Amino acid sequence: MTTITARRRRGNVLTLAMLAFLIYFLMPLFWLFVASTKTTGDLFSSFGLWFADDFSLLSNVRATLTYGDGVYVRWLLNTLLYAVTSAGGAAALAALGGYGFAKYRFRGDRALFGLVLGSIMVPTTALAIPTYLLFSKVGLVNTPWAIILPSLVSPFGLYLMRVYAQDAIPDSLLEAARIDGAGEFGIFFKVVLRLLMPGVVTVLLFTLVATWNNYFLPLIMLNNPSLYPVTVGLASWSSQSAAGGGATGDLLALVVTGSLLSVVPLVAAFLLLQKYWQSGLTTGGVKQ
């Protein structure tokens, strides 16, 4: 009886701790939603964690989408292009490379994988300036490729896929496919890729979020406002709001509302792709 009581108490403590963490992580999102329902004046005069008398969410959304001839929509589409292209390419390259490192042995494989591990330790901000100098030599600065190409390289994604493929792909399954006459690329696309799908989706989401929230690389690579992603565009609005008053000062409410709108696609992506984490890891291992 004492053991059961102790387990219940421990379970209650863990539940309370998880609720505290949940509130901690959801509080900024709740504040962002509440702030998006206020005018610029209400942002400073009303309580920050509750709604003001004037519920201005729809008017703020309308103003955000139409300000500057709809430039925010252009920024959102740019961000979608950069993030989806980079995430898809990075996930595909990580899956191919991770599978190769996990299931093939070749000269220098350990040294190359050690190089991958070492590159994980290098902060991306430290590579921004060398990347800019390199891209300026080939004329890719101030183009979408200046954002997409660097994002295709994901050392952490390659490491993750290598570790995942090591256990998720049975060697006996590969040998059976080879005995049946399947080629190496046929094995990868028809059998292996289905087994790697939870890991591929994980890398896809990591890269999607990283590219979507990337600020420093687009800041130094792009000088054309029509090519800005949402992060750089909202930062330009914020600097304008801090510099002037009147109509320019009202940009603060648009910055907050634009930040809320930029979160919605990421939440939708997580909700739509979570089924791949819940699916069985041996999907595709049975011949149809």
Backbone torsions as a table, in degrees:
resi	resn	phi	psi	omega
1	MET	NA	-40.0	178.8
2	THR	-63.7	-39.6	179.2
3	THR	-64.4	-40.5	179.7
4	ILE	-65.3	-41.1	178.9
5	THR	-64.1	-41.1	179.2
6	ALA	-64.3	-38.9	178.9
7	ARG	-65.9	-39.8	178.8
8	ARG	-64.8	-41.5	178.5
9	ARG	-63.8	-43.1	178.5
10	ARG	-63.7	-38.6	177.1
11	GLY	-65.2	-38.1	177.8
12	ASN	-66.1	-39.9	178.5
13	VAL	-63.8	-43.3	179.5
14	LEU	-65.4	-37.9	178.0
15	THR	-64.0	-44.0	178.0
16	LEU	-63.4	-39.2	178.5
17	ALA	-64.1	-41.4	178.5
18	MET	-66.3	-37.8	176.7
19	LEU	-64.0	-39.1	178.4
20	ALA	-63.8	-43.0	177.1
21	PHE	-64.3	-39.0	179.5
22	LEU	-62.4	-45.3	178.3
23	ILE	-63.3	-39.9	-179.2
24	TYR	-61.2	-42.4	-176.9
25	PHE	-80.3	-28.2	-179.0
26	LEU	-87.1	-17.4	-176.6
27	MET	-60.1	-45.2	177.6
28	PRO	-61.4	-37.1	179.0
29	LEU	-67.7	-39.1	177.3
30	PHE	-64.7	-43.0	177.8
31	TRP	-61.2	-40.5	-179.4
32	LEU	-63.0	-41.1	178.6
33	PHE	-66.1	-44.5	179.7
34	VAL	-62.9	-44.0	-178.9
35	ALA	-64.9	-29.0	-180.0
36	SER	-72.0	-13.6	179.0
37	THR	-92.3	4.3	-174.1
38	LYS	-113.6	155.9	170.2
39	THR	-79.0	171.2	179.8
40	THR	-60.2	-39.3	178.9
41	GLY	-65.9	-39.8	-179.8
42	ASP	-69.0	-24.1	178.8
43	LEU	-61.5	-29.5	-177.5
44	PHE	-102.1	-21.9	-173.9
45	SER	-99.6	-21.9	-176.8
46	SER	-104.1	168.1	178.6
47	PHE	-65.5	131.4	-170.7
48	GLY	-65.9	-28.5	-175.2
49	LEU	-101.4	18.4	175.3
50	TRP	-147.4	164.1	-172.9
51	PHE	-74.8	151.3	174.3
52	ALA	-87.9	172.4	179.8
53	ASP	-65.0	-34.2	-179.5
54	ASP	-94.7	105.5	-180.0
55	PHE	-84.3	104.6	-170.2
56	SER	-112.7	24.4	-176.1
57	LEU	-61.1	-49.5	-176.7
58	LEU	-65.0	-40.8	178.6
59	SER	-67.7	-35.7	176.7
60	ASN	-66.2	-42.3	178.2
61	VAL	-62.6	-43.7	179.3
62	ARG	-62.5	-43.7	-179.6
63	ALA	-66.7	-36.8	179.5
64	THR	-65.4	-42.6	-176.8
65	LEU	-75.3	-21.6	-176.4
66	THR	-106.8	-11.1	-177.1
67	TYR	-65.1	138.5	178.5
68	GLY	61.4	41.9	-179.3
69	ASP	59.7	35.5	175.7
70	GLY	74.4	32.3	-177.5
71	VAL	-66.6	-28.3	179.3
72	TYR	-63.3	-39.1	177.9
73	VAL	-61.8	-39.7	177.0
74	ARG	-62.8	-42.7	177.5
75	TRP	-62.4	-39.6	-179.5
76	LEU	-66.6	-41.0	177.0
77	LEU	-66.2	-38.9	175.4
78	ASN	-60.1	-46.0	179.7
79	THR	-61.8	-41.0	178.4
80	LEU	-62.1	-42.4	178.5
81	LEU	-63.6	-49.2	-178.6
82	TYR	-61.8	-46.2	-173.1
83	ALA	-71.0	-46.2	-177.1
84	VAL	-67.4	-45.0	179.3
85	THR	-63.2	-45.2	-179.3
86	SER	-66.7	-42.8	-178.1
87	ALA	-66.5	-44.1	178.5
88	GLY	-63.6	-45.0	178.8
89	GLY	-65.9	-43.0	180.0
90	ALA	-64.4	-40.4	179.0
91	ALA	-65.4	-40.9	179.1
92	ALA	-65.5	-45.9	179.7
93	LEU	-65.9	-39.5	179.3
94	ALA	-65.4	-39.4	178.9
95	ALA	-64.7	-44.9	178.9
96	LEU	-64.9	-47.9	-178.9
97	GLY	-67.3	-42.2	179.6
98	GLY	-64.7	-41.3	176.3
99	TYR	-63.4	-41.4	178.5
100	GLY	-62.6	-45.0	178.4
101	PHE	-66.0	-33.3	-175.2
102	ALA	-78.3	-36.0	-168.8
103	LYS	-117.3	-2.0	179.0
104	TYR	-123.2	145.9	176.3
105	ARG	-116.3	126.0	-178.9
106	PHE	-145.9	165.7	-176.7
107	ARG	-64.9	126.2	178.6
108	GLY	83.2	13.1	-177.4
109	ASP	-65.7	-39.0	179.9
110	ARG	-68.8	-39.2	178.6
111	ALA	-65.7	-41.0	179.0
112	LEU	-66.2	-40.6	179.1
113	PHE	-69.2	-33.3	173.3
114	GLY	-63.2	-35.7	175.7
115	LEU	-64.6	-37.4	176.8
116	VAL	-63.8	-44.4	178.7
117	LEU	-62.0	-39.7	178.9
118	GLY	-66.1	-36.2	-179.0
119	SER	-69.1	-22.1	176.7
120	ILE	-64.1	-32.4	-177.2
121	MET	-74.9	-13.6	-177.9
122	VAL	-83.5	121.0	178.6
123	PRO	-65.8	142.0	-177.4
124	THR	-64.4	-30.0	179.3
125	THR	-65.3	-29.3	178.9
126	ALA	-70.0	-21.5	-179.8
127	LEU	-94.6	-5.1	-174.4
128	ALA	-64.8	-48.4	-178.3
129	ILE	-66.1	-48.0	175.1
130	PRO	-58.1	-37.4	177.7
131	THR	-64.1	-40.6	178.2
132	TYR	-62.9	-44.7	179.9
133	LEU	-63.1	-39.8	178.9
134	LEU	-66.1	-44.8	-178.2
135	PHE	-70.3	-30.7	177.5
136	SER	-67.0	-29.0	178.6
137	LYS	-68.1	-32.4	-176.8
138	VAL	-101.9	5.3	174.2
139	GLY	75.9	28.7	-179.7
140	LEU	-102.3	-1.6	177.7
141	VAL	-67.1	144.9	-179.1
142	ASN	64.8	35.1	172.6
143	THR	-133.5	159.1	176.7
144	PRO	-58.3	-28.4	-179.7
145	TRP	-64.8	-24.7	178.9
146	ALA	-67.0	-21.0	177.2
147	ILE	-98.0	-38.0	-173.2
148	ILE	-74.6	-48.2	-174.1
149	LEU	-60.5	-47.2	177.8
150	PRO	-63.3	-28.4	-178.2
151	SER	-77.3	-14.8	178.7
152	LEU	-71.1	-21.6	-178.0
153	VAL	-92.3	114.4	-178.3
154	SER	-129.9	89.2	179.2
155	PRO	-59.2	-39.2	178.5
156	PHE	-65.8	-39.0	176.9
157	GLY	-63.5	-39.9	177.1
158	LEU	-63.9	-43.4	177.0
159	TYR	-62.2	-44.8	-179.3
160	LEU	-61.7	-44.0	-179.9
161	MET	-68.5	-32.8	177.1
162	ARG	-65.1	-45.7	179.1
163	VAL	-65.1	-41.7	-178.2
164	TYR	-67.8	-43.4	-177.9
165	ALA	-67.2	-28.5	-178.5
166	GLN	-57.8	-39.2	-177.7
167	ASP	-101.6	-26.1	-174.6
168	ALA	-80.7	-20.8	-176.9
169	ILE	-109.7	105.3	177.5
170	PRO	-68.0	137.4	177.6
171	ASP	-63.6	-32.3	-179.8
172	SER	-64.2	-33.5	178.6
173	LEU	-67.3	-40.0	178.3
174	LEU	-66.3	-41.6	179.4
175	GLU	-64.8	-38.2	178.7
176	ALA	-65.0	-39.6	179.1
177	ALA	-66.0	-39.1	178.8
178	ARG	-67.1	-37.8	178.2
179	ILE	-63.9	-34.6	178.3
180	ASP	-73.8	-3.9	175.7
181	GLY	95.1	10.9	-179.6
182	ALA	-76.3	142.6	175.2
183	GLY	-79.7	170.5	-175.5
184	GLU	-65.6	-43.2	178.2
185	PHE	-69.9	-34.2	175.9
186	GLY	-64.1	-40.1	177.1
187	ILE	-61.9	-42.7	-177.2
188	PHE	-65.3	-48.4	-173.2
189	PHE	-78.7	-27.8	-176.8
190	LYS	-94.9	-26.9	-175.6
191	VAL	-120.5	-55.9	-171.1
192	VAL	-65.7	-42.5	-174.6
193	LEU	-60.5	-35.9	177.9
194	ARG	-67.0	-39.1	178.7
195	LEU	-69.5	-29.6	-179.0
196	LEU	-87.1	-1.0	-171.4
197	MET	-57.0	-42.9	176.7
198	PRO	-59.2	-40.1	177.0
199	GLY	-69.1	-38.2	178.3
200	VAL	-62.9	-42.8	179.3
201	VAL	-65.1	-36.7	177.9
202	THR	-62.0	-48.2	177.7
203	VAL	-63.4	-39.3	179.1
204	LEU	-58.8	-45.9	-178.3
205	LEU	-70.8	-40.2	177.5
206	PHE	-58.9	-46.8	-179.4
207	THR	-69.8	-36.1	178.1
208	LEU	-60.5	-47.5	-179.7
209	VAL	-66.3	-42.7	-178.8
210	ALA	-63.0	-43.0	-180.0
211	THR	-72.2	-38.3	179.7
212	TRP	-62.3	-39.3	-177.9
213	ASN	-92.8	2.0	-176.8
214	ASN	-65.6	131.4	-178.5
215	TYR	-121.1	-46.3	-171.4
216	PHE	-67.6	-44.0	-178.5
217	LEU	-63.2	-49.2	176.1
218	PRO	-63.2	-30.1	-178.7
219	LEU	-63.0	-40.1	-177.8
220	ILE	-90.5	-20.8	-177.0
221	MET	-87.9	-29.0	-171.2
222	LEU	-116.1	136.5	172.0
223	ASN	-126.2	2.7	176.2
224	ASN	-98.4	115.8	-177.9
225	PRO	-57.9	-26.0	179.9
226	SER	-71.8	-13.4	177.9
227	LEU	-102.0	-2.0	-176.7
228	TYR	-62.6	143.5	163.9
229	PRO	-81.3	177.7	-176.3
230	VAL	-61.9	-39.0	-176.0
231	THR	-61.1	-48.8	-179.0
232	VAL	-71.2	-37.8	178.9
233	GLY	-63.2	-45.2	178.3
234	LEU	-66.0	-34.7	176.7
235	ALA	-64.4	-37.2	177.6
236	SER	-67.3	-39.0	175.6
237	TRP	-63.4	-41.6	-178.9
238	SER	-63.8	-40.4	178.7
239	SER	-67.3	-36.4	176.2
240	GLN	-66.1	-39.5	179.3
241	SER	-65.0	-38.5	-179.8
242	ALA	-73.1	-23.7	-175.5
243	ALA	-86.3	-25.8	-173.9
244	GLY	-138.9	171.0	178.7
245	GLY	-113.3	-161.4	179.5
246	GLY	63.4	-133.5	-179.2
247	ALA	-63.2	-33.7	177.7
248	THR	-67.3	-37.4	178.7
249	GLY	-65.3	-28.0	178.3
250	ASP	-68.4	-8.7	178.7
251	LEU	-63.8	-20.3	-178.8
252	LEU	-60.1	-42.5	177.4
253	ALA	-64.6	-35.0	178.5
254	LEU	-70.3	-34.8	177.1
255	VAL	-63.7	-44.1	179.9
256	VAL	-65.2	-46.1	180.0
257	THR	-65.0	-41.0	177.1
258	GLY	-62.6	-35.2	176.6
259	SER	-64.7	-40.3	177.2
260	LEU	-63.8	-45.4	180.0
261	LEU	-63.1	-32.6	-179.0
262	SER	-72.1	-19.6	179.7
263	VAL	-80.3	-29.1	-173.2
264	VAL	-58.4	-45.9	179.0
265	PRO	-61.6	-35.0	178.7
266	LEU	-67.1	-42.5	177.3
267	VAL	-61.7	-42.6	178.6
268	ALA	-62.9	-39.4	179.6
269	ALA	-63.9	-42.5	178.4
270	PHE	-64.6	-41.4	-178.9
271	LEU	-67.8	-36.8	-178.1
272	LEU	-75.3	-31.9	-174.3
273	LEU	-98.1	-2.6	-176.8
274	GLN	-67.8	-21.4	-179.2
275	LYS	-64.0	-25.7	179.9
276	TYR	-71.3	-26.5	174.5
277	TRP	-74.9	-31.0	-176.5
278	GLN	-84.6	-15.3	-178.2
279	SER	-73.0	157.8	179.6
280	GLY	-65.1	146.1	-177.0
281	LEU	-77.4	-8.0	-178.5
282	THR	-107.7	19.1	176.9
283	THR	-63.1	128.3	179.9
284	GLY	96.0	-7.8	-179.8
285	GLY	-78.8	-14.9	179.4
286	VAL	-98.9	132.6	-178.7
287	LYS	-66.9	136.6	-179.9
288	GLN	-82.6	NA	NA
